Amino acid sequence: PQQYELIKYLNKRETNIIVIDADRLLENPKKILHQWCKHLNIKFNKKMLRWEKGLYDTDGIWAKYWYDNVIETEKFEKKNQKKINLNVPKKYQPIYSEAIEYYKIFSKLSLK
């Protein structure tokens, strides 16, 4: 809900919002980054698609917890994902349904 409220706030101010879907980014990093750079009015450089393994001072204090796959790779790669059981217990169904509605809104705003 907080991200949605932020989007509503920015829309009222006629801000052009970009959402980057991580799955789409990993499917076609060059395309998505090129679109993002165009939106930001900066020149795309293919060097944006690769990096050296490891942690960097600029990564921040949460990097070792959030960036495990990035730290171990040198480029965008799809992470092996576990199959998810989508049998949501009945007591959590309202939360799940609400989350799906937000996802649909964000998906419409994402680069494709």
Gaussian input, Z-matrix of N, CA and C with variables (Angstrom, degrees):
# hf/3-21g

backbone

0 1
 N
 C     1     B1
 C     2     B2     1     A1
 N     3     B3     2     A2     1     D1
 C     4     B4     3     A3     2     D2
 C     5     B5     4     A4     3     D3
 N     6     B6     5     A5     4     D4
 C     7     B7     6     A6     5     D5
 C     8     B8     7     A7     6     D6
 N     9     B9     8     A8     7     D7
 C    10    B10     9     A9     8     D8
 C    11    B11    10    A10     9     D9
 N    12    B12    11    A11    10    D10
 C    13    B13    12    A12    11    D11
 C    14    B14    13    A13    12    D12
 N    15    B15    14    A14    13    D13
 C    16    B16    15    A15    14    D14
 C    17    B17    16    A16    15    D15
 N    18    B18    17    A17    16    D16
 C    19    B19    18    A18    17    D17
 C    20    B20    19    A19    18    D18
 N    21    B21    20    A20    19    D19
 C    22    B22    21    A21    20    D20
 C    23    B23    22    A22    21    D21
 N    24    B24    23    A23    22    D22
 C    25    B25    24    A24    23    D23
 C    26    B26    25    A25    24    D24
 N    27    B27    26    A26    25    D25
 C    28    B28    27    A27    26    D26
 C    29    B29    28    A28    27    D27
 N    30    B30    29    A29    28    D28
 C    31    B31    30    A30    29    D29
 C    32    B32    31    A31    30    D30
 N    33    B33    32    A32    31    D31
 C    34    B34    33    A33    32    D32
 C    35    B35    34    A34    33    D33
 N    36    B36    35    A35    34    D34
 C    37    B37    36    A36    35    D35
 C    38    B38    37    A37    36    D36
 N    39    B39    38    A38    37    D37
 C    40    B40    39    A39    38    D38
 C    41    B41    40    A40    39    D39
 N    42    B42    41    A41    40    D40
 C    43    B43    42    A42    41    D41
 C    44    B44    43    A43    42    D42
 N    45    B45    44    A44    43    D43
 C    46    B46    45    A45    44    D44
 C    47    B47    46    A46    45    D45
 N    48    B48    47    A47    46    D46
 C    49    B49    48    A48    47    D47
 C    50    B50    49    A49    48    D48
 N    51    B51    50    A50    49    D49
 C    52    B52    51    A51    50    D50
 C    53    B53    52    A52    51    D51
 N    54    B54    53    A53    52    D52
 C    55    B55    54    A54    53    D53
 C    56    B56    55    A55    54    D54
 N    57    B57    56    A56    55    D55
 C    58    B58    57    A57    56    D56
 C    59    B59    58    A58    57    D57
 N    60    B60    59    A59    58    D58
 C    61    B61    60    A60    59    D59
 C    62    B62    61    A61    60    D60
 N    63    B63    62    A62    61    D61
 C    64    B64    63    A63    62    D62
 C    65    B65    64    A64    63    D63
 N    66    B66    65    A65    64    D64
 C    67    B67    66    A66    65    D65
 C    68    B68    67    A67    66    D66
 N    69    B69    68    A68    67    D67
 C    70    B70    69    A69    68    D68
 C    71    B71    70    A70    69    D69
 N    72    B72    71    A71    70    D70
 C    73    B73    72    A72    71    D71
 C    74    B74    73    A73    72    D72
 N    75    B75    74    A74    73    D73
 C    76    B76    75    A75    74    D74
 C    77    B77    76    A76    75    D75
 N    78    B78    77    A77    76    D76
 C    79    B79    78    A78    77    D77
 C    80    B80    79    A79    78    D78
 N    81    B81    80    A80    79    D79
 C    82    B82    81    A81    80    D80
 C    83    B83    82    A82    81    D81
 N    84    B84    83    A83    82    D82
 C    85    B85    84    A84    83    D83
 C    86    B86    85    A85    84    D84
 N    87    B87    86    A86    85    D85
 C    88    B88    87    A87    86    D86
 C    89    B89    88    A88    87    D87
 N    90    B90    89    A89    88    D88
 C    91    B91    90    A90    89    D89
 C    92    B92    91    A91    90    D90
 N    93    B93    92    A92    91    D91
 C    94    B94    93    A93    92    D92
 C    95    B95    94    A94    93    D93
 N    96    B96    95    A95    94    D94
 C    97    B97    96    A96    95    D95
 C    98    B98    97    A97    96    D96
 N    99    B99    98    A98    97    D97
 C   100   B100    99    A99    98    D98
 C   101   B101   100   A100    99    D99
 N   102   B102   101   A101   100   D100
 C   103   B103   102   A102   101   D101
 C   104   B104   103   A103   102   D102
 N   105   B105   104   A104   103   D103
 C   106   B106   105   A105   104   D104
 C   107   B107   106   A106   105   D105
 N   108   B108   107   A107   106   D106
 C   109   B109   108   A108   107   D107
 C   110   B110   109   A109   108   D108
 N   111   B111   110   A110   109   D109
 C   112   B112   111   A111   110   D110
 C   113   B113   112   A112   111   D111
 N   114   B114   113   A113   112   D112
 C   115   B115   114   A114   113   D113
 C   116   B116   115   A115   114   D114
 N   117   B117   116   A116   115   D115
 C   118   B118   117   A117   116   D116
 C   119   B119   118   A118   117   D117
 N   120   B120   119   A119   118   D118
 C   121   B121   120   A120   119   D119
 C   122   B122   121   A121   120   D120
 N   123   B123   122   A122   121   D121
 C   124   B124   123   A123   122   D122
 C   125   B125   124   A124   123   D123
 N   126   B126   125   A125   124   D124
 C   127   B127   126   A126   125   D125
 C   128   B128   127   A127   126   D126
 N   129   B129   128   A128   127   D127
 C   130   B130   129   A129   128   D128
 C   131   B131   130   A130   129   D129
 N   132   B132   131   A131   130   D130
 C   133   B133   132   A132   131   D131
 C   134   B134   133   A133   132   D132
 N   135   B135   134   A134   133   D133
 C   136   B136   135   A135   134   D134
 C   137   B137   136   A136   135   D135
 N   138   B138   137   A137   136   D136
 C   139   B139   138   A138   137   D137
 C   140   B140   139   A139   138   D138
 N   141   B141   140   A140   139   D139
 C   142   B142   141   A141   140   D140
 C   143   B143   142   A142   141   D141
 N   144   B144   143   A143   142   D142
 C   145   B145   144   A144   143   D143
 C   146   B146   145   A145   144   D144
 N   147   B147   146   A146   145   D145
 C   148   B148   147   A147   146   D146
 C   149   B149   148   A148   147   D147
 N   150   B150   149   A149   148   D148
 C   151   B151   150   A150   149   D149
 C   152   B152   151   A151   150   D150
 N   153   B153   152   A152   151   D151
 C   154   B154   153   A153   152   D152
 C   155   B155   154   A154   153   D153
 N   156   B156   155   A155   154   D154
 C   157   B157   156   A156   155   D155
 C   158   B158   157   A157   156   D156
 N   159   B159   158   A158   157   D157
 C   160   B160   159   A159   158   D158
 C   161   B161   160   A160   159   D159
 N   162   B162   161   A161   160   D160
 C   163   B163   162   A162   161   D161
 C   164   B164   163   A163   162   D162
 N   165   B165   164   A164   163   D163
 C   166   B166   165   A165   164   D164
 C   167   B167   166   A166   165   D165
 N   168   B168   167   A167   166   D166
 C   169   B169   168   A168   167   D167
 C   170   B170   169   A169   168   D168
 N   171   B171   170   A170   169   D169
 C   172   B172   171   A171   170   D170
 C   173   B173   172   A172   171   D171
 N   174   B174   173   A173   172   D172
 C   175   B175   174   A174   173   D173
 C   176   B176   175   A175   174   D174
 N   177   B177   176   A176   175   D175
 C   178   B178   177   A177   176   D176
 C   179   B179   178   A178   177   D177
 N   180   B180   179   A179   178   D178
 C   181   B181   180   A180   179   D179
 C   182   B182   181   A181   180   D180
 N   183   B183   182   A182   181   D181
 C   184   B184   183   A183   182   D182
 C   185   B185   184   A184   183   D183
 N   186   B186   185   A185   184   D184
 C   187   B187   186   A186   185   D185
 C   188   B188   187   A187   186   D186
 N   189   B189   188   A188   187   D187
 C   190   B190   189   A189   188   D188
 C   191   B191   190   A190   189   D189
 N   192   B192   191   A191   190   D190
 C   193   B193   192   A192   191   D191
 C   194   B194   193   A193   192   D192
 N   195   B195   194   A194   193   D193
 C   196   B196   195   A195   194   D194
 C   197   B197   196   A196   195   D195
 N   198   B198   197   A197   196   D196
 C   199   B199   198   A198   197   D197
 C   200   B200   199   A199   198   D198
 N   201   B201   200   A200   199   D199
 C   202   B202   201   A201   200   D200
 C   203   B203   202   A202   201   D201
 N   204   B204   203   A203   202   D202
 C   205   B205   204   A204   203   D203
 C   206   B206   205   A205   204   D204
 N   207   B207   206   A206   205   D205
 C   208   B208   207   A207   206   D206
 C   209   B209   208   A208   207   D207
 N   210   B210   209   A209   208   D208
 C   211   B211   210   A210   209   D209
 C   212   B212   211   A211   210   D210
 N   213   B213   212   A212   211   D211
 C   214   B214   213   A213   212   D212
 C   215   B215   214   A214   213   D213
 N   216   B216   215   A215   214   D214
 C   217   B217   216   A216   215   D215
 C   218   B218   217   A217   216   D216
 N   219   B219   218   A218   217   D217
 C   220   B220   219   A219   218   D218
 C   221   B221   220   A220   219   D219
 N   222   B222   221   A221   220   D220
 C   223   B223   222   A222   221   D221
 C   224   B224   223   A223   222   D222
 N   225   B225   224   A224   223   D223
 C   226   B226   225   A225   224   D224
 C   227   B227   226   A226   225   D225
 N   228   B228   227   A227   226   D226
 C   229   B229   228   A228   227   D227
 C   230   B230   229   A229   228   D228
 N   231   B231   230   A230   229   D229
 C   232   B232   231   A231   230   D230
 C   233   B233   232   A232   231   D231
 N   234   B234   233   A233   232   D232
 C   235   B235   234   A234   233   D233
 C   236   B236   235   A235   234   D234
 N   237   B237   236   A236   235   D235
 C   238   B238   237   A237   236   D236
 C   239   B239   238   A238   237   D237
 N   240   B240   239   A239   238   D238
 C   241   B241   240   A240   239   D239
 C   242   B242   241   A241   240   D240
 N   243   B243   242   A242   241   D241
 C   244   B244   243   A243   242   D242
 C   245   B245   244   A244   243   D243
 N   246   B246   245   A245   244   D244
 C   247   B247   246   A246   245   D245
 C   248   B248   247   A247   246   D246
 N   249   B249   248   A248   247   D247
 C   250   B250   249   A249   248   D248
 C   251   B251   250   A250   249   D249
 N   252   B252   251   A251   250   D250
 C   253   B253   252   A252   251   D251
 C   254   B254   253   A253   252   D252
 N   255   B255   254   A254   253   D253
 C   256   B256   255   A255   254   D254
 C   257   B257   256   A256   255   D255
 N   258   B258   257   A257   256   D256
 C   259   B259   258   A258   257   D257
 C   260   B260   259   A259   258   D258
 N   261   B261   260   A260   259   D259
 C   262   B262   261   A261   260   D260
 C   263   B263   262   A262   261   D261
 N   264   B264   263   A263   262   D262
 C   265   B265   264   A264   263   D263
 C   266   B266   265   A265   264   D264
 N   267   B267   266   A266   265   D265
 C   268   B268   267   A267   266   D266
 C   269   B269   268   A268   267   D267
 N   270   B270   269   A269   268   D268
 C   271   B271   270   A270   269   D269
 C   272   B272   271   A271   270   D270
 N   273   B273   272   A272   271   D271
 C   274   B274   273   A273   272   D272
 C   275   B275   274   A274   273   D273
 N   276   B276   275   A275   274   D274
 C   277   B277   276   A276   275   D275
 C   278   B278   277   A277   276   D276
 N   279   B279   278   A278   277   D277
 C   280   B280   279   A279   278   D278
 C   281   B281   280   A280   279   D279
 N   282   B282   281   A281   280   D280
 C   283   B283   282   A282   281   D281
 C   284   B284   283   A283   282   D282
 N   285   B285   284   A284   283   D283
 C   286   B286   285   A285   284   D284
 C   287   B287   286   A286   285   D285
 N   288   B288   287   A287   286   D286
 C   289   B289   288   A288   287   D287
 C   290   B290   289   A289   288   D288
 N   291   B291   290   A290   289   D289
 C   292   B292   291   A291   290   D290
 C   293   B293   292   A292   291   D291
 N   294   B294   293   A293   292   D292
 C   295   B295   294   A294   293   D293
 C   296   B296   295   A295   294   D294
 N   297   B297   296   A296   295   D295
 C   298   B298   297   A297   296   D296
 C   299   B299   298   A298   297   D297
 N   300   B300   299   A299   298   D298
 C   301   B301   300   A300   299   D299
 C   302   B302   301   A301   300   D300
 N   303   B303   302   A302   301   D301
 C   304   B304   303   A303   302   D302
 C   305   B305   304   A304   303   D303
 N   306   B306   305   A305   304   D304
 C   307   B307   306   A306   305   D305
 C   308   B308   307   A307   306   D306
 N   309   B309   308   A308   307   D307
 C   310   B310   309   A309   308   D308
 C   311   B311   310   A310   309   D309
 N   312   B312   311   A311   310   D310
 C   313   B313   312   A312   311   D311
 C   314   B314   313   A313   312   D312
 N   315   B315   314   A314   313   D313
 C   316   B316   315   A315   314   D314
 C   317   B317   316   A316   315   D315
 N   318   B318   317   A317   316   D316
 C   319   B319   318   A318   317   D317
 C   320   B320   319   A319   318   D318
 N   321   B321   320   A320   319   D319
 C   322   B322   321   A321   320   D320
 C   323   B323   322   A322   321   D321
 N   324   B324   323   A323   322   D322
 C   325   B325   324   A324   323   D323
 C   326   B326   325   A325   324   D324
 N   327   B327   326   A326   325   D325
 C   328   B328   327   A327   326   D326
 C   329   B329   328   A328   327   D327
 N   330   B330   329   A329   328   D328
 C   331   B331   330   A330   329   D329
 C   332   B332   331   A331   330   D330
 N   333   B333   332   A332   331   D331
 C   334   B334   333   A333   332   D332
 C   335   B335   334   A334   333   D333

   B1=1.4463
   B2=1.5288
   B3=1.3386
   B4=1.4622
   B5=1.5246
   B6=1.3266
   B7=1.4613
   B8=1.5254
   B9=1.3204
   B10=1.4599
   B11=1.5261
   B12=1.3225
   B13=1.4697
   B14=1.5261
   B15=1.3048
   B16=1.4628
   B17=1.5282
   B18=1.3069
   B19=1.4664
   B20=1.5247
   B21=1.3207
   B22=1.4695
   B23=1.5242
   B24=1.3106
   B25=1.4640
   B26=1.5291
   B27=1.3195
   B28=1.4651
   B29=1.5244
   B30=1.3159
   B31=1.4707
   B32=1.5255
   B33=1.3215
   B34=1.4659
   B35=1.5219
   B36=1.3064
   B37=1.4588
   B38=1.5269
   B39=1.3352
   B40=1.4635
   B41=1.5270
   B42=1.3142
   B43=1.4585
   B44=1.5205
   B45=1.3192
   B46=1.4554
   B47=1.5295
   B48=1.3101
   B49=1.4595
   B50=1.5240
   B51=1.3186
   B52=1.4566
   B53=1.5232
   B54=1.3217
   B55=1.4558
   B56=1.5224
   B57=1.3151
   B58=1.4605
   B59=1.5199
   B60=1.3125
   B61=1.4567
   B62=1.5314
   B63=1.3180
   B64=1.4639
   B65=1.5234
   B66=1.3226
   B67=1.4628
   B68=1.5235
   B69=1.3227
   B70=1.4662
   B71=1.5220
   B72=1.3150
   B73=1.4625
   B74=1.5224
   B75=1.3114
   B76=1.4602
   B77=1.5216
   B78=1.3283
   B79=1.4644
   B80=1.5238
   B81=1.3294
   B82=1.4603
   B83=1.5326
   B84=1.3321
   B85=1.4648
   B86=1.5273
   B87=1.3079
   B88=1.4674
   B89=1.5243
   B90=1.3108
   B91=1.4644
   B92=1.5315
   B93=1.3277
   B94=1.4658
   B95=1.5251
   B96=1.3316
   B97=1.4659
   B98=1.5252
   B99=1.3222
   B100=1.4697
   B101=1.5316
   B102=1.3180
   B103=1.4711
   B104=1.5264
   B105=1.3062
   B106=1.4624
   B107=1.5240
   B108=1.3266
   B109=1.4697
   B110=1.5276
   B111=1.3213
   B112=1.4650
   B113=1.5270
   B114=1.3094
   B115=1.4674
   B116=1.5315
   B117=1.3215
   B118=1.4664
   B119=1.5268
   B120=1.3315
   B121=1.4662
   B122=1.5336
   B123=1.3378
   B124=1.4612
   B125=1.5240
   B126=1.3052
   B127=1.4593
   B128=1.5297
   B129=1.3237
   B130=1.4621
   B131=1.5253
   B132=1.3262
   B133=1.4539
   B134=1.5192
   B135=1.3199
   B136=1.4676
   B137=1.5296
   B138=1.3336
   B139=1.4675
   B140=1.5271
   B141=1.3245
   B142=1.4658
   B143=1.5261
   B144=1.3160
   B145=1.4593
   B146=1.5300
   B147=1.3302
   B148=1.4674
   B149=1.5248
   B150=1.3066
   B151=1.4622
   B152=1.5229
   B153=1.3103
   B154=1.4640
   B155=1.5255
   B156=1.3256
   B157=1.4645
   B158=1.5193
   B159=1.3157
   B160=1.4528
   B161=1.5121
   B162=1.3201
   B163=1.4641
   B164=1.5219
   B165=1.3318
   B166=1.4600
   B167=1.5268
   B168=1.3136
   B169=1.4669
   B170=1.5269
   B171=1.3070
   B172=1.4654
   B173=1.5252
   B174=1.3223
   B175=1.4667
   B176=1.5223
   B177=1.2982
   B178=1.4572
   B179=1.5205
   B180=1.3177
   B181=1.4622
   B182=1.5292
   B183=1.3223
   B184=1.4618
   B185=1.5223
   B186=1.3117
   B187=1.4632
   B188=1.5209
   B189=1.3153
   B190=1.4691
   B191=1.5256
   B192=1.3249
   B193=1.4602
   B194=1.5243
   B195=1.3241
   B196=1.4616
   B197=1.5201
   B198=1.3225
   B199=1.4648
   B200=1.5200
   B201=1.3152
   B202=1.4602
   B203=1.5226
   B204=1.3156
   B205=1.4565
   B206=1.5282
   B207=1.3118
   B208=1.4686
   B209=1.5261
   B210=1.3095
   B211=1.4637
   B212=1.5254
   B213=1.3191
   B214=1.4636
   B215=1.5268
   B216=1.3128
   B217=1.4621
   B218=1.5212
   B219=1.3282
   B220=1.4640
   B221=1.5223
   B222=1.3232
   B223=1.4647
   B224=1.5224
   B225=1.3138
   B226=1.4612
   B227=1.5222
   B228=1.3171
   B229=1.4622
   B230=1.5151
   B231=1.3116
   B232=1.4584
   B233=1.5157
   B234=1.3026
   B235=1.4559
   B236=1.5246
   B237=1.3146
   B238=1.4584
   B239=1.5140
   B240=1.3072
   B241=1.4586
   B242=1.5175
   B243=1.3062
   B244=1.4527
   B245=1.5194
   B246=1.3022
   B247=1.4603
   B248=1.5236
   B249=1.3103
   B250=1.4581
   B251=1.5212
   B252=1.2982
   B253=1.4541
   B254=1.5270
   B255=1.3183
   B256=1.4623
   B257=1.5264
   B258=1.2970
   B259=1.4600
   B260=1.5239
   B261=1.3105
   B262=1.4616
   B263=1.5298
   B264=1.3262
   B265=1.4692
   B266=1.5311
   B267=1.3081
   B268=1.4599
   B269=1.5292
   B270=1.3351
   B271=1.4628
   B272=1.5303
   B273=1.3435
   B274=1.4657
   B275=1.5274
   B276=1.3079
   B277=1.4629
   B278=1.5328
   B279=1.3345
   B280=1.4731
   B281=1.5378
   B282=1.3180
   B283=1.4677
   B284=1.5250
   B285=1.3167
   B286=1.4628
   B287=1.5273
   B288=1.3088
   B289=1.4689
   B290=1.5260
   B291=1.3198
   B292=1.4642
   B293=1.5330
   B294=1.3208
   B295=1.4669
   B296=1.5260
   B297=1.3154
   B298=1.4708
   B299=1.5271
   B300=1.3086
   B301=1.4699
   B302=1.5282
   B303=1.3241
   B304=1.4686
   B305=1.5268
   B306=1.3208
   B307=1.4642
   B308=1.5292
   B309=1.3131
   B310=1.4713
   B311=1.5273
   B312=1.3197
   B313=1.4709
   B314=1.5204
   B315=1.3303
   B316=1.4619
   B317=1.5269
   B318=1.3173
   B319=1.4608
   B320=1.5277
   B321=1.3253
   B322=1.4696
   B323=1.5259
   B324=1.3293
   B325=1.4657
   B326=1.5279
   B327=1.3283
   B328=1.4621
   B329=1.5256
   B330=1.3278
   B331=1.4575
   B332=1.5183
   B333=1.3204
   B334=1.4703
   B335=1.5055
   A1=113.04
   A2=117.94
   A3=119.81
   A4=111.25
   A5=116.98
   A6=119.61
   A7=110.53
   A8=116.14
   A9=120.17
   A10=110.59
   A11=117.05
   A12=120.51
   A13=110.65
   A14=116.87
   A15=120.78
   A16=110.67
   A17=117.12
   A18=120.91
   A19=110.59
   A20=117.69
   A21=120.21
   A22=110.59
   A23=116.75
   A24=122.16
   A25=110.30
   A26=116.86
   A27=120.78
   A28=111.84
   A29=116.87
   A30=120.07
   A31=111.57
   A32=117.00
   A33=120.63
   A34=110.87
   A35=116.67
   A36=121.78
   A37=111.63
   A38=115.15
   A39=123.22
   A40=112.20
   A41=115.25
   A42=121.68
   A43=108.74
   A44=116.28
   A45=120.95
   A46=108.59
   A47=116.17
   A48=122.10
   A49=110.33
   A50=115.03
   A51=121.58
   A52=108.01
   A53=115.61
   A54=121.84
   A55=106.47
   A56=116.09
   A57=119.88
   A58=107.93
   A59=114.78
   A60=122.32
   A61=107.11
   A62=117.51
   A63=121.71
   A64=111.97
   A65=117.83
   A66=120.06
   A67=111.10
   A68=116.81
   A69=120.05
   A70=111.27
   A71=116.38
   A72=120.48
   A73=110.10
   A74=117.40
   A75=120.70
   A76=112.31
   A77=117.79
   A78=121.05
   A79=111.58
   A80=116.60
   A81=120.19
   A82=109.87
   A83=116.74
   A84=119.68
   A85=113.79
   A86=117.33
   A87=119.44
   A88=110.72
   A89=116.74
   A90=121.20
   A91=111.41
   A92=116.52
   A93=120.34
   A94=110.94
   A95=117.72
   A96=119.92
   A97=111.46
   A98=116.46
   A99=119.82
   A100=110.16
   A101=117.24
   A102=121.29
   A103=111.10
   A104=116.21
   A105=120.99
   A106=110.45
   A107=115.96
   A108=120.08
   A109=110.53
   A110=116.20
   A111=119.87
   A112=109.81
   A113=116.30
   A114=121.02
   A115=111.21
   A116=116.54
   A117=121.57
   A118=112.85
   A119=114.56
   A120=120.80
   A121=111.60
   A122=114.86
   A123=120.44
   A124=108.34
   A125=115.99
   A126=120.73
   A127=110.24
   A128=115.17
   A129=120.25
   A130=108.55
   A131=115.19
   A132=121.11
   A133=107.36
   A134=117.14
   A135=119.77
   A136=112.52
   A137=117.60
   A138=120.59
   A139=111.29
   A140=116.53
   A141=120.84
   A142=111.78
   A143=116.73
   A144=121.71
   A145=113.07
   A146=117.27
   A147=121.21
   A148=110.45
   A149=116.26
   A150=122.78
   A151=108.36
   A152=116.31
   A153=121.01
   A154=108.90
   A155=114.84
   A156=120.33
   A157=111.18
   A158=115.58
   A159=120.75
   A160=114.41
   A161=114.12
   A162=122.23
   A163=109.78
   A164=115.77
   A165=122.15
   A166=108.55
   A167=116.26
   A168=120.43
   A169=111.36
   A170=116.75
   A171=121.63
   A172=113.10
   A173=117.64
   A174=120.98
   A175=113.14
   A176=118.08
   A177=120.60
   A178=112.88
   A179=115.14
   A180=120.61
   A181=114.07
   A182=117.75
   A183=119.99
   A184=112.86
   A185=117.74
   A186=121.48
   A187=112.94
   A188=117.49
   A189=119.13
   A190=112.37
   A191=116.81
   A192=120.41
   A193=112.17
   A194=116.62
   A195=120.86
   A196=113.92
   A197=117.67
   A198=120.70
   A199=113.59
   A200=118.61
   A201=120.61
   A202=112.96
   A203=117.92
   A204=120.68
   A205=111.07
   A206=117.56
   A207=121.98
   A208=110.24
   A209=116.92
   A210=121.99
   A211=111.06
   A212=116.58
   A213=121.64
   A214=114.00
   A215=118.23
   A216=120.85
   A217=110.80
   A218=114.92
   A219=121.25
   A220=111.95
   A221=115.65
   A222=120.15
   A223=108.31
   A224=115.25
   A225=119.92
   A226=108.62
   A227=115.95
   A228=121.30
   A229=108.78
   A230=114.58
   A231=118.04
   A232=108.34
   A233=115.50
   A234=121.04
   A235=107.96
   A236=116.01
   A237=118.88
   A238=108.25
   A239=114.67
   A240=119.20
   A241=110.51
   A242=114.23
   A243=120.23
   A244=108.68
   A245=115.67
   A246=119.44
   A247=108.10
   A248=114.35
   A249=120.02
   A250=109.48
   A251=115.66
   A252=121.18
   A253=107.62
   A254=117.02
   A255=121.05
   A256=113.15
   A257=116.28
   A258=119.82
   A259=108.13
   A260=114.90
   A261=121.03
   A262=108.82
   A263=116.54
   A264=118.38
   A265=110.72
   A266=115.64
   A267=121.95
   A268=112.56
   A269=117.27
   A270=119.44
   A271=112.45
   A272=117.57
   A273=121.16
   A274=112.99
   A275=117.09
   A276=121.36
   A277=113.19
   A278=119.97
   A279=119.01
   A280=112.79
   A281=116.92
   A282=120.54
   A283=109.77
   A284=116.09
   A285=121.36
   A286=110.43
   A287=117.03
   A288=121.28
   A289=111.35
   A290=116.63
   A291=120.35
   A292=110.59
   A293=116.44
   A294=120.59
   A295=111.25
   A296=116.98
   A297=121.02
   A298=110.42
   A299=117.70
   A300=120.63
   A301=111.07
   A302=117.35
   A303=120.14
   A304=110.30
   A305=115.91
   A306=119.90
   A307=110.68
   A308=117.28
   A309=121.03
   A310=110.98
   A311=116.62
   A312=121.08
   A313=110.02
   A314=116.58
   A315=120.58
   A316=111.12
   A317=116.21
   A318=120.28
   A319=111.57
   A320=116.64
   A321=120.24
   A322=111.60
   A323=117.28
   A324=122.25
   A325=112.83
   A326=116.56
   A327=118.78
   A328=112.05
   A329=114.28
   A330=120.31
   A331=108.41
   A332=115.71
   A333=119.96
   A334=110.99
   D1=-34.21
   D2=-178.36
   D3=-65.11
   D4=-43.11
   D5=178.56
   D6=-64.15
   D7=-38.40
   D8=178.75
   D9=-63.80
   D10=-43.41
   D11=178.19
   D12=-62.14
   D13=-37.93
   D14=177.12
   D15=-64.22
   D16=-42.77
   D17=178.06
   D18=-62.86
   D19=-43.59
   D20=177.36
   D21=-60.03
   D22=-44.13
   D23=179.29
   D24=-59.69
   D25=-47.29
   D26=-179.04
   D27=-67.84
   D28=-36.72
   D29=177.81
   D30=-62.43
   D31=-37.64
   D32=177.97
   D33=-62.22
   D34=-26.60
   D35=179.64
   D36=-97.78
   D37=15.23
   D38=177.57
   D39=53.26
   D40=42.51
   D41=176.53
   D42=-88.84
   D43=132.58
   D44=178.41
   D45=-79.63
   D46=109.11
   D47=-173.25
   D48=-94.16
   D49=136.52
   D50=175.52
   D51=-119.24
   D52=131.76
   D53=173.86
   D54=-115.68
   D55=134.75
   D56=176.81
   D57=-110.52
   D58=115.37
   D59=177.87
   D60=-82.70
   D61=120.44
   D62=-176.23
   D63=-58.01
   D64=-38.08
   D65=179.49
   D66=-64.88
   D67=-42.69
   D68=178.00
   D69=-66.55
   D70=-38.19
   D71=177.52
   D72=-60.43
   D73=-44.54
   D74=-179.40
   D75=-70.97
   D76=-28.70
   D77=177.24
   D78=-68.50
   D79=-37.97
   D80=-177.29
   D81=-150.83
   D82=74.74
   D83=-175.05
   D84=-60.78
   D85=-39.36
   D86=-178.65
   D87=-61.69
   D88=-46.65
   D89=-178.88
   D90=-62.88
   D91=-48.88
   D92=-176.74
   D93=-66.03
   D94=-44.61
   D95=179.15
   D96=-65.05
   D97=-37.17
   D98=177.58
   D99=-62.05
   D100=-44.18
   D101=178.17
   D102=-63.36
   D103=-41.91
   D104=-179.38
   D105=-64.05
   D106=-44.98
   D107=178.53
   D108=-60.97
   D109=-41.70
   D110=178.89
   D111=-60.48
   D112=-44.64
   D113=178.78
   D114=-60.69
   D115=-38.91
   D116=-178.80
   D117=-83.64
   D118=-3.70
   D119=-179.30
   D120=61.10
   D121=42.77
   D122=172.99
   D123=-124.55
   D124=156.14
   D125=-176.83
   D126=-79.10
   D127=129.85
   D128=175.44
   D129=-71.45
   D130=140.60
   D131=176.36
   D132=-132.47
   D133=131.19
   D134=-177.47
   D135=-61.63
   D136=-16.34
   D137=175.77
   D138=-65.12
   D139=-17.40
   D140=178.07
   D141=-67.68
   D142=-15.06
   D143=-175.31
   D144=-89.50
   D145=-7.86
   D146=-177.20
   D147=-136.18
   D148=157.40
   D149=177.74
   D150=-156.57
   D151=167.45
   D152=175.83
   D153=-87.98
   D154=141.82
   D155=179.08
   D156=-58.44
   D157=152.09
   D158=171.72
   D159=117.04
   D160=173.80
   D161=177.48
   D162=-88.22
   D163=149.56
   D164=177.99
   D165=-126.20
   D166=150.85
   D167=178.02
   D168=-56.29
   D169=-33.73
   D170=-177.50
   D171=-76.16
   D172=-6.86
   D173=-178.61
   D174=-72.78
   D175=-21.59
   D176=179.33
   D177=88.84
   D178=172.05
   D179=-172.81
   D180=-72.09
   D181=-20.29
   D182=-177.38
   D183=-93.42
   D184=-2.38
   D185=-174.22
   D186=-55.49
   D187=-44.74
   D188=-176.31
   D189=-66.04
   D190=-16.51
   D191=177.94
   D192=-96.90
   D193=-33.76
   D194=-173.70
   D195=-97.60
   D196=-27.42
   D197=-168.68
   D198=-107.60
   D199=27.70
   D200=-174.47
   D201=-51.72
   D202=-44.57
   D203=-179.56
   D204=-70.08
   D205=-38.35
   D206=-179.60
   D207=-65.57
   D208=-41.10
   D209=-178.54
   D210=-62.18
   D211=-34.35
   D212=-174.81
   D213=-93.01
   D214=-0.43
   D215=-177.57
   D216=-122.09
   D217=172.48
   D218=178.59
   D219=-121.21
   D220=3.38
   D221=-179.81
   D222=-160.87
   D223=174.63
   D224=176.66
   D225=-69.10
   D226=127.99
   D227=178.09
   D228=-141.53
   D229=142.37
   D230=174.14
   D231=-70.29
   D232=130.60
   D233=177.94
   D234=-82.34
   D235=140.96
   D236=175.29
   D237=-63.36
   D238=116.59
   D239=-176.88
   D240=-100.02
   D241=141.25
   D242=176.32
   D243=-76.92
   D244=149.35
   D245=173.55
   D246=-67.91
   D247=135.75
   D248=-177.48
   D249=-104.33
   D250=133.63
   D251=175.40
   D252=-79.36
   D253=112.96
   D254=-178.21
   D255=-92.64
   D256=14.58
   D257=174.85
   D258=-80.58
   D259=87.82
   D260=-177.67
   D261=-77.36
   D262=125.80
   D263=177.70
   D264=-56.30
   D265=146.22
   D266=-175.76
   D267=-52.93
   D268=-39.37
   D269=-177.32
   D270=-66.51
   D271=-20.99
   D272=178.94
   D273=-100.81
   D274=-1.81
   D275=-177.05
   D276=-57.38
   D277=-42.36
   D278=178.37
   D279=-60.44
   D280=-39.78
   D281=178.95
   D282=-66.76
   D283=-44.73
   D284=178.99
   D285=-59.69
   D286=-46.92
   D287=-179.67
   D288=-61.31
   D289=-41.55
   D290=178.15
   D291=-63.83
   D292=-42.73
   D293=179.96
   D294=-62.68
   D295=-39.35
   D296=178.46
   D297=-62.33
   D298=-40.65
   D299=179.07
   D300=-63.46
   D301=-41.30
   D302=176.53
   D303=-64.68
   D304=-42.02
   D305=179.19
   D306=-58.03
   D307=-42.60
   D308=179.50
   D309=-60.91
   D310=-40.76
   D311=178.84
   D312=-64.04
   D313=-48.32
   D314=-178.77
   D315=-65.35
   D316=-36.96
   D317=-179.04
   D318=-61.99
   D319=-37.29
   D320=178.24
   D321=-63.50
   D322=-26.76
   D323=-178.25
   D324=-91.57
   D325=-5.54
   D326=-173.62
   D327=-83.52
   D328=152.02
   D329=175.95
   D330=-65.51
   D331=143.08
   D332=-177.60
   D333=-124.45

